[in-house]
């Protein structure tokens, strides 16, 4: 949170991911989510040109209970921040 200008949560991972896909949000990360929380949103993000992964940059975001998603311009930097933070804990 120290690296942002604000944090917005709408209470649903699905709506957060949809907002990211249409450009209302720049990035999203969360853990302890179920496949039904992220499947459709991750697909929509990828179709819109964004990127989705687990915290280590892999593709196990659907069943691995962790997801990082962002627009293509900032995804790599955002993944570095989130992955580095989560690996410290």
N, C-alpha and C positions, 0 to 999 in steps of 0.2 A: 504494500500500500504506500510505502514511502516513495515509490517510483512513479506515482500517478498524480494526475491533477484532480482525480475524483474516482469514487467507486460507486457504481450503480448496480443494484440487484433488484430484479423484478419478482423474485420468489419462485421462479421456474427456470430450470436450465434450458428447457425447450424454447421459451420465449427469448431468453438471453442469446441463444445461438441464432435464432431467427433475426433478431435485431442486429447481430454482428454481420450476418449474411447480407443484409440490406444496407449496411453502412451506418447504422445508428450507434453502434458500439465498435470500438477498435479491436478489443481482445477479450478473451474469457478464459478462466481456468477454474477448475473445481475438482474435488475428489469425493469419493464415496457415492458416486452416482451409479444408477443402474442403466442397462442398455436402452430401456424404453425412455429414459430421460434424455439421451443424447443422439440416438440413431438418426432420426429425421433431421434434426438440426445440423449434425455433422455432414450429412449428405447435401443439404441445402448450401452450407458454407462452401463445400468443395465445388459444387456446381456454379457458385458465384465467383469462384477464383481464389477463395481463401484456403487456408491450410489448417489441418487438424492433426493432433498426435497425442500420445501419452506424454508424461513428464520427461521421459528419456528420449523423446523424438521418434519413438516407434509407432506402430500402427495398432497397438492393443488398447485404444481408447474406448472401444465399445464394451469389452468385458473386463478390462483392467481396472475399472473404477477410478480412473483419473483422466482428465482431458485438458488439453491446451488448444486454443483456437484463436486465430487472428487473421487479419487481412494479410495478403502476400507481402506487403511492404514492410511490415514490422514483425512478422511471425518469428524469424530466426532470433532476433534480439529478445523478443518476449519469451520465447522458449528458454533461452539462456538464463534469463532472470528467474523465471518460475522454476526451472529445473535446478538451478543452483540453490535457490531458497529451500525447495522441498528436500534436496539431498542433504542439507545441513541438519535437518531435524532428526 
